[in-house]
Amino acid sequence: MSTVFCEKLKKEATALAFQPIPGPLGEKIMNEISEEAWQMWIGQQTILINEYRLVLTDPKARQFLRDEMQKFLFG
C-alpha cells in the first residue's frame, strides 16, 4: 500500500490503486490525490449530478464535471 502527499488534504495518505481517468489529468490525480480525497470527490460529483440533473451523455455536462473536479481537487 503506497502513500502520496495529497494536494487536497495537505497530508500523506493512501495513494489511489489505479488511474481514475485517462490522460494527463488522470496521471496528475494519480500522483497528487489520495484515495480519501478521491472518494470525497465521488460524493461531491453525485451531488452535482443530482442537483443539476446532468445527463452524462451530454459533452457539456461531462466538461462541467471535469471543471468542477479540477476545482474540487486542486483549487
ChimeraX attribute file (.defattr): number of C-alpha atoms within 10 A of each C-alpha:
attribute: neighborCount
match mode: 1-to-1
recipient: residues
	/A:1	6
	/A:2	8
	/A:3	16
	/A:4	17
	/A:5	16
	/A:6	24
	/A:7	17
	/A:8	17
	/A:9	14
	/A:10	11
	/A:11	13
	/A:12	13
	/A:13	17
	/A:14	17
	/A:15	22
	/A:16	21
	/A:17	11
	/A:18	11
	/A:19	14
	/A:20	13
	/A:21	12
	/A:22	8
	/A:23	9
	/A:24	9
	/A:25	14
	/A:26	14
	/A:27	15
	/A:28	12
	/A:29	23
	/A:30	21
	/A:31	17
	/A:32	19
	/A:33	27
	/A:34	27
	/A:35	19
	/A:36	16
	/A:37	20
	/A:38	21
	/A:39	11
	/A:40	14
	/A:41	17
	/A:42	13
	/A:43	11
	/A:44	15
	/A:45	17
	/A:46	11
	/A:47	12
	/A:48	15
	/A:49	15
	/A:50	10
	/A:51	9
	/A:52	9
	/A:53	10
	/A:54	16
	/A:55	12
	/A:56	12
	/A:57	8
	/A:58	9
	/A:59	10
	/A:60	12
	/A:61	16
	/A:62	15
	/A:63	12
	/A:64	12
	/A:65	18
	/A:66	14
	/A:67	11
	/A:68	17
	/A:69	17
	/A:70	13
	/A:71	10
	/A:72	16
	/A:73	19
	/A:74	14
	/A:75	9
